[in-house]
């Protein structure tokens, strides 16, 4: 059984109600649900939430909401892995046997069905030596030349020894794209770390990746989304 879980609690503070805030004509979470459905990969697409309004919107968009996430897993400090493990445990208790489980974030309007399918194929082909396959993208600037601001209001390099190194000679670095995470059910329930040598990257282009944590992020995402849609028509 392939199971998709969308974590979507109701308590977002920096962008209130961001999981269901309208984005390009739909509640934000509806874009994620649509991409998961288009992938055609899942036996079940479910939302883990503590919020009745999110639950209703998720059901209207085509997802299941068979349980409520408890308050202990709905605060600002709860990580993703315990939330997904809780969902798997609920499905197991209902008689299901998830094998591969994909966590997809509610605020991922750039999520694409083909990337989801690619992640599943990578994980299935890898065998037992791999726990996860998740979306990553490259940094747009060499991290070896990053700067920090000092207490005195000056700047200094994190790696001063790299000042004279040409950008093209530095190793490329990647970061979590924050869209989806395929994992084996036992990896989630046993709390295995995602960022490890037992994970495979699903590399996305930078122009389809935008973290959405602040109002500025939201505005940038809407502009990017409109530009991409315009380019595709």
C-alpha positions, -999 to 999 in steps of 0.1 A, spaced: 0 0 0 12 35 -9 0 62 14 3 100 11 1 121 43 -2 159 43 6 174 77 -16 205 80 -21 219 115 -43 249 121 -19 270 142 3 288 117 14 321 132 36 340 107 10 335 79 -23 329 97 -43 299 82 -17 295 55 -26 259 48 -60 270 35 -54 306 25 -64 313 -11 -34 309 -35 -39 314 -73 -76 307 -70 -76 276 -47 -70 270 -10 -33 264 -7 -37 227 4 -58 220 -26 -27 223 -49 -9 196 -30 -39 173 -30 -43 179 -68 -7 170 -75 -9 138 -54 -41 127 -71 -26 134 -105 5 113 -97 -18 82 -97 5 65 -73 -14 63 -40 -40 40 -26 -49 67 0 -43 104 2 -49 117 37 -45 149 57 -33 149 93 -48 180 110 -62 192 143 -85 217 126 -121 212 114 -120 238 87 -88 224 72 -104 189 74 -135 201 55 -115 218 27 -92 188 24 -122 164 19 -137 188 -7 -104 187 -26 -104 149 -26 -84 138 4 -93 116 34 -93 129 70 -100 97 90 -86 109 123 -77 141 142 -41 149 151 -38 152 189 -28 184 205 6 169 216 15 167 179 1 200 169 24 226 186 51 247 171 79 223 181 66 190 168 87 176 139 74 160 108 85 124 115 63 119 146 33 133 127 38 108 99 44 80 123 12 88 141 -7 87 108 8 53 99 -1 39 133 -37 50 128 -39 33 94 -23 1 108 -48 1 136 -76 3 110 -63 -28 93 -41 -13 65 -5 -21 58 14 9 44 47 0 28 58 33 12 46 65 27 50 100 12 48 131 33 38 161 12 36 196 26 4 216 24 22 247 13 39 233 -18 20 247 -48 49 239 -71 46 202 -64 44 181 -96 30 147 -102 61 136 -122 84 144 -94 63 124 -70 64 94 -93 102 98 -97 107 98 -60 87 66 -56 106 49 -84 139 58 -69 130 44 -35 115 12 -49 145 5 -71 170 12 -42 161 -17 -20 164 -20 17 196 0 20 177 33 15 150 47 38 139 79 21 138 98 -12 130 134 -10 130 167 -30 162 188 -30 175 217 -50 208 234 -54 218 267 -37 220 296 -61 253 309 -46 283 289 -32 277 283 5 315 283 10 315 320 4 286 328 28 288 358 51 277 363 87 270 396 104 290 402 136 278 417 169 296 449 158 276 452 126 305 441 104 308 411 81 330 380 81 331 349 60 321 315 74 350 300 55 376 328 50 400 303 34 377 302 4 378 340 -4 401 336 -34 386 304 -47 367 308 -80 330 300 -77 332 273 -104 358 255 -84 337 251 -53 316 220 -47 279 225 -54 256 223 -24 220 213 -21 191 219 4 158 204 12 132 217 -13 104 213 13 79 196 -11 78 158 -5 95 130 14 90 94 3 99 69 31 95 33 40 68 29 67 93 14 92 117 43 87 90 68 97 77 48 127 112 40 140 121 77 137 150 73 114 167 105 103 158 118 68 190 137 60 214 108 60 234 85 37 203 63 36 184 89 16 182 96 -21 178 131 -37 151 139 -61 166 170 -77 143 199 -86 152 230 -106 155 261 -84 128 280 -102 102 255 -89 112 257 -53 100 283 -28 97 279 10 67 298 22 71 309 58 66 347 57 43 371 39 73 380 16 77 343 8 40 341 -1 42 371 -25 73 357 -42 56 323 -46 25 339 -62 47 358 -87 67 326 -95 36 306 -98 20 331 -122 52 333 -143 54 295 -146 18 292 -156 22 319 -182 52 301 -196 33 268 -199 4 283 -219 
